[in-house]
């Protein structure tokens, strides 16, 4: 009796064709589970029940794959800020919503924050942030510079929050001889406390820039 040959793994015909969106979605699931470092094209092909070589018809390499996944996640950013609300509240809401997105995909975001091309001019977060800054009275020639600093500050705080550094740093003892009493912060809420401390500092710096611009225009 002839034994039926087993089809090699990853070579049988899929029920549905591969698409970039489907590839990115599957890659994101693997990244969420095990991190960027463990993701390989072969592992992704196995998850998609596809031939590894077929992936290269849609994405040329892992770097392009990760850019596509990051772009897909970035496009998920949604926030609606009312134009009549103070710009401080609008920036705070943007930061809070982006923080929530980062915590939904912490492994991907930790990797993406370290890439210089992570923020693109068409990204919803960048468009919303620069719009708020313009509404705050920041001079047009300064909008991109201040937005870049805000992104760097927020991303830095989020990286430290996600990887646990923020919690650890907050437990380090102060310098010997330090005096004074302050409000104690519960360890479980330390991440929130530090995030909003950084956010308030950012908003204050933007406010000072707005005042300086106003004084220059009126003098």
KENU-886033 format. One record per atom (N, C-alpha, C): atom name; y negated, x, z negated; chain; residue number from 1. Coordinates in nm, 3 decimals, always signed. Last residue first. Example, Ala and Ser with C-alpha at 12.3 -4.5 7.8 and 13.67 -1.06 7.14 Angstrom:
2
> N +0.225 +1.285 -0.708 A 2
> CA +0.106 +1.367 -0.714 A 2
> C -0.003 +1.290 -0.787 A 2
> N +0.569 +1.319 -0.780 A 1
> CA +0.450 +1.230 -0.780 A 1
> C +0.330 +1.320 -0.780 A 1
END
This chain:
219
> N -9.421 +0.585 -2.062 A 219
> CA -9.522 +0.688 -2.088 A 219
> C -9.589 +0.737 -1.958 A 219
> N -9.222 +0.417 -1.983 A 218
> CA -9.345 +0.356 -2.032 A 218
> C -9.456 +0.458 -2.061 A 218
> N -9.008 +0.572 -1.908 A 217
> CA -9.066 +0.481 -1.809 A 217
> C -9.201 +0.427 -1.852 A 217
> N -8.949 +0.709 -2.141 A 216
> CA -8.992 +0.785 -2.024 A 216
> C -9.058 +0.695 -1.920 A 216
> N -8.863 +0.500 -2.303 A 215
> CA -8.984 +0.573 -2.340 A 215
> C -9.037 +0.654 -2.221 A 215
> N -8.628 +0.428 -2.169 A 214
> CA -8.738 +0.332 -2.180 A 214
> C -8.868 +0.404 -2.212 A 214
> N -8.470 +0.654 -2.206 A 213
> CA -8.510 +0.613 -2.070 A 213
> C -8.628 +0.519 -2.073 A 213
> N -8.438 +0.645 -2.481 A 212
> CA -8.506 +0.760 -2.420 A 212
> C -8.554 +0.724 -2.280 A 212
> N -8.293 +0.409 -2.508 A 211
> CA -8.426 +0.420 -2.567 A 211
> C -8.505 +0.533 -2.504 A 211
> N -8.056 +0.481 -2.374 A 210
> CA -8.136 +0.368 -2.325 A 210
> C -8.279 +0.376 -2.379 A 210
> N -7.964 +0.683 -2.537 A 209
> CA -7.999 +0.714 -2.398 A 209
> C -8.087 +0.605 -2.340 A 209
> N -7.911 +0.535 -2.766 A 208
> CA -8.014 +0.638 -2.772 A 208
> C -8.058 +0.678 -2.632 A 208
> N -7.700 +0.379 -2.670 A 207
> CA -7.823 +0.314 -2.713 A 207
> C -7.937 +0.415 -2.717 A 207
> N -7.504 +0.571 -2.634 A 206
> CA -7.555 +0.500 -2.517 A 206
> C -7.688 +0.434 -2.549 A 206
> N -7.463 +0.640 -2.901 A 205
> CA -7.514 +0.741 -2.809 A 205
> C -7.570 +0.677 -2.682 A 205
> N -7.360 +0.399 -3.003 A 204
> CA -7.487 +0.453 -3.055 A 204
> C -7.546 +0.554 -2.959 A 204
> N -7.121 +0.384 -2.865 A 203
> CA -7.223 +0.282 -2.841 A 203
> C -7.359 +0.329 -2.890 A 203
> N -6.988 +0.605 -2.976 A 202
> CA -7.015 +0.599 -2.832 A 202
> C -7.128 +0.502 -2.804 A 202
> N -6.966 +0.528 -3.241 A 201
> CA -7.043 +0.648 -3.208 A 201
> C -7.080 +0.649 -3.061 A 201
> N -6.799 +0.308 -3.214 A 200
> CA -6.936 +0.288 -3.264 A 200
> C -7.025 +0.407 -3.233 A 200
> N -6.566 +0.442 -3.130 A 199
> CA -6.632 +0.345 -3.042 A 199
> C -6.776 +0.321 -3.085 A 199
> N -6.498 +0.594 -3.352 A 198
> CA -6.532 +0.660 -3.227 A 198
> C -6.609 +0.567 -3.135 A 198
> N -6.448 +0.381 -3.529 A 197
> CA -6.546 +0.482 -3.564 A 197
> C -6.594 +0.555 -3.438 A 197
> N -6.242 +0.252 -3.400 A 196
> CA -6.372 +0.186 -3.404 A 196
> C -6.483 +0.280 -3.452 A 196
> N -6.040 +0.446 -3.436 A 195
> CA -6.077 +0.401 -3.302 A 195
> C -6.217 +0.338 -3.303 A 195
> N -6.023 +0.464 -3.714 A 194
> CA -6.069 +0.579 -3.637 A 194
> C -6.113 +0.539 -3.497 A 194
> N -5.929 +0.202 -3.776 A 193
> CA -6.051 +0.255 -3.836 A 193
> C -6.108 +0.370 -3.754 A 193
> N -5.688 +0.183 -3.635 A 192
> CA -5.799 +0.093 -3.605 A 192
> C -5.930 +0.150 -3.655 A 192
> N -5.547 +0.388 -3.770 A 191
> CA -5.570 +0.394 -3.626 A 191
> C -5.685 +0.306 -3.584 A 191
> N -5.538 +0.296 -4.035 A 190
> CA -5.615 +0.417 -4.003 A 190
> C -5.645 +0.428 -3.854 A 190
> N -5.390 +0.095 -4.131 A 189
> CA -5.506 +0.056 -4.052 A 189
> C -5.590 +0.176 -4.010 A 189
> N -5.193 +0.218 -4.279 A 188
> CA -5.152 +0.135 -4.167 A 188
> C -5.269 +0.096 -4.077 A 188
> N -5.336 +0.342 -4.485 A 187
> CA -5.275 +0.423 -4.380 A 187
> C -5.237 +0.341 -4.258 A 187
> N -5.652 +0.209 -4.575 A 186
> CA -5.507 +0.198 -4.579 A 186
> C -5.447 +0.273 -4.461 A 186
> N -5.915 +0.397 -4.692 A 185
> CA -5.862 +0.324 -4.577 A 185
> C -5.711 +0.325 -4.584 A 185
> N -6.174 +0.386 -4.934 A 184
> CA -6.041 +0.428 -4.893 A 184
> C -5.992 +0.337 -4.781 A 184
> N -6.506 +0.478 -4.918 A 183
> CA -6.413 +0.366 -4.908 A 183
> C -6.278 +0.415 -4.859 A 183
> N -6.582 +0.760 -5.128 A 182
> CA -6.595 +0.678 -5.009 A 182
> C -6.492 +0.567 -5.010 A 182
> N -6.754 +0.994 -5.319 A 181
> CA -6.659 +0.885 -5.312 A 181
> C -6.686 +0.804 -5.186 A 181
> N -6.777 +1.347 -5.374 A 180
> CA -6.827 +1.221 -5.319 A 180
> C -6.716 +1.119 -5.312 A 180
> N -6.687 +1.678 -5.265 A 179
> CA -6.714 +1.574 -5.363 A 179
> C -6.761 +1.448 -5.294 A 179
> N -6.484 +1.958 -5.210 A 178
> CA -6.555 +1.844 -5.152 A 178
> C -6.569 +1.735 -5.256 A 178
> N -6.332 +2.159 -5.314 A 177
> CA -6.465 +2.142 -5.370 A 177
> C -6.543 +2.027 -5.310 A 177
> N -6.166 +2.234 -5.011 A 176
> CA -6.172 +2.248 -5.158 A 176
> C -6.317 +2.235 -5.208 A 176
> N -6.183 +1.982 -4.756 A 175
> CA -6.208 +2.119 -4.801 A 175
> C -6.212 +2.124 -4.952 A 175
> N -5.923 +1.725 -4.771 A 174
> CA -6.056 +1.779 -4.739 A 174
> C -6.071 +1.921 -4.790 A 174
> N -5.587 +1.708 -4.637 A 173
> CA -5.682 +1.713 -4.751 A 173
> C -5.817 +1.768 -4.706 A 173
> N -5.479 +1.479 -4.385 A 172
> CA -5.504 +1.618 -4.426 A 172
> C -5.606 +1.620 -4.540 A 172
> N -5.456 +1.226 -4.291 A 171
> CA -5.394 +1.253 -4.421 A 171
> C -5.416 +1.396 -4.469 A 171
> N -5.565 +1.222 -4.041 A 170
> CA -5.634 +1.145 -4.144 A 170
> C -5.576 +1.167 -4.283 A 170
> N -5.383 +1.365 -3.893 A 169
> CA -5.510 +1.428 -3.927 A 169
> C -5.580 +1.355 -4.042 A 169
> N -5.182 +1.167 -3.867 A 168
> CA -5.157 +1.290 -3.942 A 168
> C -5.288 +1.355 -3.985 A 168
> N -5.310 +0.972 -3.712 A 167
> CA -5.259 +0.938 -3.846 A 167
> C -5.238 +1.064 -3.930 A 167
> N -5.359 +1.122 -3.482 A 166
> CA -5.470 +1.062 -3.556 A 166
> C -5.428 +1.028 -3.699 A 166
> N -5.108 +1.189 -3.383 A 165
> CA -5.194 +1.294 -3.436 A 165
> C -5.306 +1.235 -3.523 A 165
> N -4.953 +0.997 -3.259 A 164
> CA -4.943 +1.010 -3.404 A 164
> C -5.035 +1.114 -3.466 A 164
> N -4.983 +0.938 -2.996 A 163
> CA -4.886 +1.042 -3.030 A 163
> C -4.876 +1.071 -3.179 A 163
> N -5.179 +0.733 -3.004 A 162
> CA -5.045 +0.704 -2.954 A 162
> C -4.943 +0.809 -2.998 A 162
> N -5.406 +0.865 -3.105 A 161
> CA -5.352 +0.747 -3.174 A 161
> C -5.206 +0.724 -3.134 A 161
> N -5.455 +1.062 -2.920 A 160
> CA -5.428 +1.101 -3.059 A 160
> C -5.368 +0.986 -3.138 A 160
> N -5.502 +0.896 -2.699 A 159
> CA -5.392 +0.992 -2.697 A 159
> C -5.353 +1.030 -2.839 A 159
> N -5.732 +0.757 -2.788 A 158
> CA -5.607 +0.684 -2.764 A 158
> C -5.487 +0.778 -2.759 A 158
> N -5.922 +0.961 -2.801 A 157
> CA -5.886 +0.890 -2.924 A 157
> C -5.752 +0.818 -2.905 A 157
> N -5.931 +1.027 -2.527 A 156
> CA -5.892 +1.126 -2.627 A 156
> C -5.848 +1.061 -2.756 A 156
> N -6.024 +0.792 -2.412 A 155
> CA -5.890 +0.838 -2.378 A 155
> C -5.840 +0.939 -2.482 A 155
> N -6.285 +0.783 -2.524 A 154
> CA -6.189 +0.676 -2.552 A 154
> C -6.046 +0.723 -2.525 A 154
> N -6.397 +1.022 -2.417 A 153
> CA -6.391 +0.998 -2.562 A 153
> C -6.285 +0.893 -2.597 A 153
> N -6.371 +0.989 -2.140 A 152
> CA -6.311 +1.105 -2.205 A 152
> C -6.294 +1.081 -2.355 A 152
> N -6.521 +0.754 -2.102 A 151
> CA -6.379 +0.757 -2.070 A 151
> C -6.309 +0.872 -2.142 A 151
> N -6.775 +0.848 -2.183 A 150
> CA -6.711 +0.738 -2.257 A 150
> C -6.561 +0.738 -2.230 A 150
> N -6.819 +1.038 -1.984 A 149
> CA -6.809 +1.081 -2.124 A 149
> C -6.741 +0.974 -2.209 A 149
> N -6.833 +0.870 -1.761 A 148
> CA -6.730 +0.974 -1.768 A 148
> C -6.710 +1.021 -1.911 A 148
> N -7.059 +0.717 -1.820 A 147
> CA -6.929 +0.650 -1.811 A 147
> C -6.815 +0.752 -1.821 A 147
> N -7.252 +0.915 -1.800 A 146
> CA -7.226 +0.855 -1.931 A 146
> C -7.091 +0.783 -1.931 A 146
> N -7.231 +0.970 -1.524 A 145
> CA -7.213 +1.076 -1.623 A 145
> C -7.179 +1.018 -1.759 A 145
> N -7.286 +0.724 -1.402 A 144
> CA -7.155 +0.785 -1.385 A 144
> C -7.129 +0.893 -1.490 A 144
> N -7.559 +0.681 -1.490 A 143
> CA -7.451 +0.586 -1.520 A 143
> C -7.314 +0.654 -1.512 A 143
> N -7.770 +0.835 -1.416 A 142
> CA -7.698 +0.876 -1.536 A 142
> C -7.574 +0.791 -1.563 A 142
> N -7.893 +0.721 -1.201 A 141
> CA -7.842 +0.856 -1.182 A 141
> C -7.762 +0.907 -1.303 A 141
> N -7.979 +0.475 -1.312 A 140
> CA -7.871 +0.479 -1.214 A 140
> C -7.809 +0.617 -1.201 A 140
> N -8.033 +0.468 -1.666 A 139
> CA -8.079 +0.501 -1.530 A 139
> C -7.962 +0.519 -1.434 A 139
> N -7.930 +0.193 -1.857 A 138
> CA -7.908 +0.334 -1.829 A 138
> C -7.955 +0.363 -1.687 A 138
> N -7.945 -0.073 -1.919 A 137
> CA -8.070 -0.003 -1.888 A 137
> C -8.054 +0.144 -1.865 A 137
> N -7.723 -0.221 -1.945 A 136
> CA -7.782 -0.172 -2.069 A 136
> C -7.912 -0.096 -2.045 A 136
> N -7.640 -0.259 -1.688 A 135
> CA -7.704 -0.372 -1.755 A 135
> C -7.773 -0.329 -1.884 A 135
> N -7.519 -0.011 -1.653 A 134
> CA -7.637 -0.045 -1.574 A 134
> C -7.714 -0.160 -1.638 A 134
> N -7.306 -0.047 -1.830 A 133
> CA -7.405 +0.058 -1.855 A 133
> C -7.533 +0.032 -1.775 A 133
> N -7.165 -0.253 -1.704 A 132
> CA -7.223 -0.274 -1.838 A 132
> C -7.332 -0.171 -1.865 A 132
> N -7.087 -0.122 -1.469 A 131
> CA -7.172 -0.241 -1.461 A 131
> C -7.239 -0.268 -1.595 A 131
> N -6.921 +0.075 -1.566 A 130
> CA -7.047 +0.115 -1.503 A 130
> C -7.142 -0.003 -1.488 A 130
> N -6.712 -0.093 -1.663 A 129
> CA -6.786 -0.004 -1.752 A 129
> C -6.920 +0.035 -1.692 A 129
> N -6.613 -0.221 -1.433 A 128
> CA -6.670 -0.301 -1.543 A 128
> C -6.757 -0.214 -1.633 A 128
> N -6.525 +0.000 -1.283 A 127
> CA -6.625 -0.092 -1.228 A 127
> C -6.693 -0.173 -1.339 A 127
> N -6.332 +0.107 -1.459 A 126
> CA -6.450 +0.186 -1.420 A 126
> C -6.560 +0.095 -1.367 A 126
> N -6.145 -0.105 -1.469 A 125
> CA -6.211 -0.057 -1.592 A 125
> C -6.338 +0.019 -1.558 A 125
> N -6.061 -0.137 -1.199 A 124
> CA -6.133 -0.245 -1.268 A 124
> C -6.207 -0.197 -1.393 A 124
> N -6.118 +0.133 -0.972 A 123
> CA -6.045 +0.081 -1.087 A 123
> C -6.126 -0.027 -1.159 A 123
> N -6.252 +0.258 -0.769 A 122
> CA -6.222 +0.116 -0.750 A 122
> C -6.147 +0.055 -0.867 A 122
> N -6.275 +0.526 -0.843 A 121
> CA -6.397 +0.443 -0.836 A 121
> C -6.371 +0.294 -0.820 A 121
> N -6.022 +0.611 -1.088 A 120
> CA -6.068 +0.602 -0.951 A 120
> C -6.188 +0.507 -0.943 A 120
> N -5.874 +0.817 -1.322 A 119
> CA -5.978 +0.716 -1.300 A 119
> C -6.026 +0.723 -1.157 A 119
> N -5.694 +1.032 -1.267 A 118
> CA -5.646 +0.904 -1.322 A 118
> C -5.746 +0.791 -1.298 A 118
> N -5.734 +1.286 -1.183 A 117
> CA -5.762 +1.179 -1.087 A 117
> C -5.716 +1.043 -1.137 A 117
> N -5.655 +1.453 -1.390 A 116
> CA -5.798 +1.443 -1.358 A 116
> C -5.832 +1.331 -1.261 A 116
> N -5.429 +1.346 -1.637 A 115
> CA -5.447 +1.371 -1.495 A 115
> C -5.594 +1.353 -1.455 A 115
> N -5.393 +1.268 -1.896 A 114
> CA -5.406 +1.411 -1.871 A 114
> C -5.426 +1.447 -1.725 A 114
> N -5.349 +1.000 -1.888 A 113
> CA -5.477 +1.046 -1.943 A 113
> C -5.500 +1.194 -1.916 A 113
> N -5.083 +0.986 -1.802 A 112
> CA -5.190 +0.959 -1.708 A 112
> C -5.325 +1.010 -1.757 A 112
> N -4.928 +1.037 -2.036 A 111
> CA -4.921 +1.125 -1.919 A 111
> C -5.045 +1.109 -1.831 A 111
> N -5.007 +0.821 -2.191 A 110
> CA -5.021 +0.956 -2.244 A 110
> C -5.016 +1.058 -2.131 A 110
> N -4.930 +0.609 -2.025 A 109
> CA -5.072 +0.636 -2.046 A 109
> C -5.094 +0.776 -2.103 A 109
> N -4.649 +0.615 -2.037 A 108
> CA -4.717 +0.635 -1.910 A 108
> C -4.862 +0.676 -1.932 A 108
> N -4.614 +0.565 -2.311 A 107
> CA -4.561 +0.688 -2.251 A 107
> C -4.628 +0.717 -2.117 A 107
> N -4.741 +0.312 -2.360 A 106
> CA -4.791 +0.435 -2.421 A 106
> C -4.740 +0.563 -2.354 A 106
> N -4.803 +0.039 -2.259 A 105
> CA -4.730 +0.142 -2.184 A 105
> C -4.771 +0.280 -2.235 A 105
> N -4.939 -0.104 -2.448 A 104
> CA -4.826 -0.170 -2.381 A 104
> C -4.741 -0.067 -2.305 A 104
> N -5.145 +0.060 -2.519 A 103
> CA -5.037 +0.044 -2.616 A 103
> C -4.919 -0.033 -2.557 A 103
> N -5.312 +0.030 -2.298 A 102
> CA -5.253 +0.161 -2.326 A 102
> C -5.135 +0.149 -2.422 A 102
> N -5.392 -0.236 -2.331 A 101
> CA -5.312 -0.199 -2.214 A 101
> C -5.241 -0.066 -2.239 A 101
> N -5.543 -0.211 -2.565 A 100
> CA -5.425 -0.298 -2.565 A 100
> C -5.333 -0.263 -2.448 A 100
> N -5.748 -0.047 -2.469 A 99
> CA -5.660 +0.002 -2.574 A 99
> C -5.531 -0.080 -2.578 A 99
> N -5.874 -0.222 -2.298 A 98
> CA -5.806 -0.106 -2.242 A 98
> C -5.710 -0.045 -2.344 A 98
> N -5.974 -0.405 -2.483 A 97
> CA -5.877 -0.451 -2.385 A 97
> C -5.803 -0.333 -2.322 A 97
> N -6.151 -0.239 -2.626 A 96
> CA -6.041 -0.305 -2.696 A 96
> C -5.933 -0.349 -2.597 A 96
> N -6.333 -0.165 -2.426 A 95
> CA -6.253 -0.063 -2.494 A 95
> C -6.132 -0.125 -2.563 A 95
> N -6.444 -0.416 -2.361 A 94
> CA -6.376 -0.335 -2.260 A 94
> C -6.283 -0.234 -2.325 A 94
> N -6.560 -0.485 -2.608 A 93
> CA -6.450 -0.565 -2.555 A 93
> C -6.373 -0.489 -2.447 A 93
> N -6.758 -0.288 -2.628 A 92
> CA -6.654 -0.296 -2.730 A 92
> C -6.534 -0.376 -2.678 A 92
> N -6.917 -0.354 -2.409 A 91
> CA -6.846 -0.225 -2.411 A 91
> C -6.732 -0.229 -2.512 A 91
> N -7.006 -0.604 -2.500 A 90
> CA -6.930 -0.595 -2.376 A 90
> C -6.853 -0.464 -2.368 A 90
> N -7.152 -0.545 -2.727 A 89
> CA -7.032 -0.627 -2.740 A 89
> C -6.944 -0.617 -2.615 A 89
> N -7.359 -0.399 -2.608 A 88
> CA -7.273 -0.336 -2.709 A 88
> C -7.142 -0.412 -2.724 A 88
> N -7.492 -0.580 -2.447 A 87
> CA -7.407 -0.481 -2.382 A 87
> C -7.316 -0.410 -2.481 A 87
> N -7.474 -0.922 -2.554 A 86
> CA -7.528 -0.787 -2.569 A 86
> C -7.434 -0.684 -2.509 A 86
> N -7.410 -1.168 -2.296 A 85
> CA -7.378 -1.108 -2.425 A 85
> C -7.441 -0.969 -2.434 A 85
> N -7.448 -1.258 -2.043 A 84
> CA -7.555 -1.284 -2.138 A 84
> C -7.526 -1.228 -2.277 A 84
> N -7.219 -1.201 -1.900 A 83
> CA -7.339 -1.124 -1.871 A 83
> C -7.448 -1.143 -1.975 A 83
> N -6.912 -1.173 -2.062 A 82
> CA -7.022 -1.259 -2.023 A 82
> C -7.150 -1.179 -2.011 A 82
> N -6.628 -1.022 -1.934 A 81
> CA -6.740 -1.010 -2.027 A 81
> C -6.856 -1.094 -1.975 A 81
> N -6.299 -1.018 -1.913 A 80
> CA -6.411 -1.099 -1.865 A 80
> C -6.521 -1.090 -1.970 A 80
> N -6.051 -0.801 -1.798 A 79
> CA -6.139 -0.840 -1.907 A 79
> C -6.255 -0.916 -1.845 A 79
> N -5.759 -0.641 -1.717 A 78
> CA -5.839 -0.761 -1.696 A 78
> C -5.925 -0.786 -1.820 A 78
> N -5.550 -0.421 -1.562 A 77
> CA -5.659 -0.433 -1.658 A 77
> C -5.744 -0.554 -1.622 A 77
> N -5.374 -0.386 -1.362 A 76
> CA -5.345 -0.496 -1.453 A 76
> C -5.458 -0.518 -1.554 A 76
> N -5.443 -0.157 -1.238 A 75
> CA -5.487 -0.280 -1.174 A 75
> C -5.461 -0.402 -1.261 A 75
> N -5.309 +0.027 -1.395 A 74
> CA -5.454 +0.017 -1.404 A 74
> C -5.508 -0.110 -1.344 A 74
> N -5.050 -0.012 -1.298 A 73
> CA -5.081 -0.051 -1.436 A 73
> C -5.232 -0.066 -1.453 A 73
> N -5.082 +0.089 -1.038 A 72
> CA -5.034 -0.047 -1.058 A 72
> C -5.069 -0.098 -1.198 A 72
> N -5.158 +0.351 -1.091 A 71
> CA -5.251 +0.263 -1.021 A 71
> C -5.212 +0.117 -1.041 A 71
> N -4.924 +0.446 -1.210 A 70
> CA -5.048 +0.442 -1.287 A 70
> C -5.150 +0.349 -1.223 A 70
> N -4.752 +0.425 -0.989 A 69
> CA -4.725 +0.347 -1.110 A 69
> C -4.851 +0.334 -1.194 A 69
> N -4.873 +0.607 -0.812 A 68
> CA -4.859 +0.466 -0.776 A 68
> C -4.835 +0.377 -0.896 A 68
> N -4.846 +0.843 -0.953 A 67
> CA -4.980 +0.794 -0.920 A 67
> C -4.975 +0.646 -0.885 A 67
> N -4.568 +0.861 -0.958 A 66
> CA -4.640 +0.842 -1.084 A 66
> C -4.783 +0.793 -1.059 A 66
> N -4.518 +0.901 -0.682 A 65
> CA -4.460 +0.786 -0.753 A 65
> C -4.539 +0.756 -0.880 A 65
> N -4.640 +1.143 -0.639 A 64
> CA -4.694 +1.024 -0.573 A 64
> C -4.644 +0.896 -0.639 A 64
> N -4.464 +1.297 -0.795 A 63
> CA -4.607 +1.293 -0.826 A 63
> C -4.673 +1.169 -0.764 A 63
> N -4.218 +1.267 -0.667 A 62
> CA -4.237 +1.210 -0.800 A 62
> C -4.384 +1.199 -0.835 A 62
> N -4.273 +1.184 -0.317 A 61
> CA -4.227 +1.269 -0.425 A 61
> C -4.258 +1.202 -0.559 A 61
> N -4.334 +0.985 -0.125 A 60
> CA -4.289 +1.118 -0.081 A 60
> C -4.231 +1.205 -0.191 A 60
> N -4.217 +0.655 -0.105 A 59
> CA -4.294 +0.750 -0.185 A 59
> C -4.244 +0.891 -0.155 A 59
> N -4.077 +0.538 +0.108 A 58
> CA -4.187 +0.466 +0.045 A 58
> C -4.277 +0.557 -0.038 A 58
> N -3.877 +0.695 +0.190 A 57
> CA -3.944 +0.621 +0.296 A 57
> C -4.069 +0.550 +0.241 A 57
> N -3.763 +0.785 -0.039 A 56
> CA -3.863 +0.871 +0.023 A 56
> C -3.927 +0.808 +0.146 A 56
> N -3.567 +0.609 -0.106 A 55
> CA -3.693 +0.601 -0.179 A 55
> C -3.804 +0.677 -0.108 A 55
> N -3.347 +0.682 +0.040 A 54
> CA -3.424 +0.567 +0.088 A 54
> C -3.557 +0.552 +0.015 A 54
> N -3.223 +0.883 -0.101 A 53
> CA -3.305 +0.920 +0.014 A 53
> C -3.390 +0.805 +0.065 A 53
> N -3.073 +0.741 -0.295 A 52
> CA -3.192 +0.818 -0.334 A 52
> C -3.283 +0.852 -0.216 A 52
> N -2.980 +0.412 -0.223 A 51
> CA -2.960 +0.551 -0.188 A 51
> C -3.085 +0.630 -0.224 A 51
> N -2.986 +0.185 -0.505 A 50
> CA -3.023 +0.227 -0.371 A 50
> C -2.986 +0.372 -0.348 A 50
> N -3.016 +0.052 -0.749 A 49
> CA -2.893 +0.040 -0.672 A 49
> C -2.919 +0.074 -0.526 A 49
> N -3.225 +0.108 -0.909 A 48
> CA -3.252 +0.014 -0.800 A 48
> C -3.128 -0.015 -0.716 A 48
> N -3.115 +0.295 -1.072 A 47
> CA -3.163 +0.171 -1.133 A 47
> C -3.189 +0.064 -1.028 A 47
> N -3.067 +0.495 -0.882 A 46
> CA -2.954 +0.431 -0.949 A 46
> C -2.995 +0.298 -1.011 A 46
> N -3.331 +0.568 -0.823 A 45
> CA -3.247 +0.509 -0.719 A 45
> C -3.127 +0.436 -0.780 A 45
> N -3.403 +0.682 -1.067 A 44
> CA -3.471 +0.560 -1.020 A 44
> C -3.388 +0.490 -0.914 A 44
> N -3.240 +0.905 -1.067 A 43
> CA -3.225 +0.806 -1.174 A 43
> C -3.289 +0.674 -1.133 A 43
> N -3.349 +1.035 -0.844 A 42
> CA -3.207 +0.994 -0.843 A 42
> C -3.182 +0.887 -0.950 A 42
> N -3.605 +1.091 -0.924 A 41
> CA -3.586 +1.001 -0.810 A 41
> C -3.442 +0.951 -0.805 A 41
> N -3.641 +1.072 -1.282 A 40
> CA -3.610 +1.146 -1.159 A 40
> C -3.592 +1.045 -1.046 A 40
> N -3.778 +1.087 -1.601 A 39
> CA -3.770 +1.012 -1.476 A 39
> C -3.741 +1.105 -1.359 A 39
> N -3.825 +1.230 -1.826 A 38
> CA -3.685 +1.206 -1.791 A 38
> C -3.669 +1.132 -1.658 A 38
> N -4.103 +1.239 -1.851 A 37
> CA -4.030 +1.363 -1.831 A 37
> C -3.887 +1.338 -1.783 A 37
> N -4.197 +0.983 -1.913 A 36
> CA -4.219 +1.038 -1.779 A 36
> C -4.126 +1.156 -1.751 A 36
> N -3.972 +0.771 -2.108 A 35
> CA -4.079 +0.867 -2.087 A 35
> C -4.085 +0.921 -1.946 A 35
> N -3.788 +0.567 -2.159 A 34
> CA -3.748 +0.706 -2.186 A 34
> C -3.857 +0.810 -2.163 A 34
> N -3.910 +0.311 -2.127 A 33
> CA -3.791 +0.330 -2.210 A 33
> C -3.772 +0.475 -2.253 A 33
> N -4.126 +0.340 -1.961 A 32
> CA -4.145 +0.273 -2.090 A 32
> C -4.028 +0.300 -2.184 A 32
> N -3.991 +0.453 -1.741 A 31
> CA -4.089 +0.532 -1.817 A 31
> C -4.111 +0.471 -1.955 A 31
> N -3.837 +0.237 -1.653 A 30
> CA -3.770 +0.360 -1.699 A 30
> C -3.864 +0.446 -1.782 A 30
> N -4.042 +0.059 -1.584 A 29
> CA -3.943 +0.021 -1.686 A 29
> C -3.871 +0.144 -1.741 A 29
> N -4.168 +0.204 -1.382 A 28
> CA -4.239 +0.175 -1.506 A 28
> C -4.143 +0.136 -1.617 A 28
> N -3.974 +0.199 -1.183 A 27
> CA -4.012 +0.327 -1.243 A 27
> C -4.083 +0.305 -1.376 A 27
> N -3.980 -0.072 -1.118 A 26
> CA -3.858 -0.015 -1.176 A 26
> C -3.888 +0.118 -1.245 A 26
> N -4.240 -0.087 -1.013 A 25
> CA -4.203 -0.169 -1.129 A 25
> C -4.079 -0.114 -1.197 A 25
> N -4.225 +0.084 -0.794 A 24
> CA -4.316 +0.115 -0.904 A 24
> C -4.277 +0.038 -1.031 A 24
> N -4.038 -0.055 -0.637 A 23
> CA -4.009 +0.081 -0.682 A 23
> C -4.096 +0.117 -0.802 A 23
> N -4.175 -0.292 -0.586 A 22
> CA -4.050 -0.295 -0.660 A 22
> C -4.012 -0.159 -0.714 A 22
> N -4.392 -0.193 -0.438 A 21
> CA -4.415 -0.265 -0.564 A 21
> C -4.288 -0.268 -0.649 A 21
> N -4.263 -0.084 -0.213 A 20
> CA -4.336 +0.002 -0.304 A 20
> C -4.355 -0.065 -0.440 A 20
> N -3.929 -0.212 -0.171 A 19
> CA -4.072 -0.221 -0.149 A 19
> C -4.141 -0.125 -0.246 A 19
> N -3.609 -0.250 -0.020 A 18
> CA -3.698 -0.181 -0.112 A 18
> C -3.844 -0.203 -0.071 A 18
> N -3.462 -0.574 +0.052 A 17
> CA -3.512 -0.442 +0.090 A 17
> C -3.602 -0.382 -0.018 A 17
> N -3.180 -0.714 -0.121 A 16
> CA -3.319 -0.724 -0.078 A 16
> C -3.371 -0.585 -0.045 A 16
> N -2.924 -0.628 -0.157 A 15
> CA -2.945 -0.767 -0.117 A 15
> C -3.086 -0.789 -0.065 A 15
> N -2.841 -0.306 -0.018 A 14
> CA -2.905 -0.391 -0.116 A 14
> C -2.920 -0.533 -0.063 A 14
> N -2.538 -0.154 +0.068 A 13
> CA -2.657 -0.224 +0.115 A 13
> C -2.711 -0.316 +0.007 A 13
> N -2.440 +0.144 -0.104 A 12
> CA -2.415 +0.010 -0.053 A 12
> C -2.546 -0.061 -0.021 A 12
> N -2.504 +0.383 -0.220 A 11
> CA -2.503 +0.379 -0.074 A 11
> C -2.478 +0.240 -0.020 A 11
> N -2.483 +0.408 -0.494 A 10
> CA -2.617 +0.418 -0.436 A 10
> C -2.620 +0.411 -0.285 A 10
> N -2.165 +0.555 -0.496 A 9
> CA -2.275 +0.497 -0.574 A 9
> C -2.408 +0.517 -0.501 A 9
> N -1.947 +0.490 -0.224 A 8
> CA -2.022 +0.586 -0.308 A 8
> C -2.140 +0.518 -0.374 A 8
> N -1.697 +0.246 -0.246 A 7
> CA -1.825 +0.282 -0.185 A 7
> C -1.900 +0.377 -0.275 A 7
> N -1.359 +0.329 -0.247 A 6
> CA -1.475 +0.288 -0.326 A 6
> C -1.603 +0.336 -0.258 A 6
> N -1.105 +0.208 -0.039 A 5
> CA -1.198 +0.314 -0.071 A 5
> C -1.318 +0.258 -0.146 A 5
> N -0.801 +0.068 -0.145 A 4
> CA -0.934 +0.046 -0.089 A 4
> C -1.027 +0.158 -0.134 A 4
> N -0.488 +0.208 -0.065 A 3
> CA -0.589 +0.184 -0.168 A 3
> C -0.727 +0.171 -0.105 A 3
> N -0.214 +0.061 +0.094 A 2
> CA -0.333 +0.144 +0.108 A 2
> C -0.438 +0.107 +0.002 A 2
> N +0.119 +0.085 +0.000 A 1
> CA +0.000 +0.000 +0.000 A 1
> C -0.124 +0.089 +0.000 A 1
END
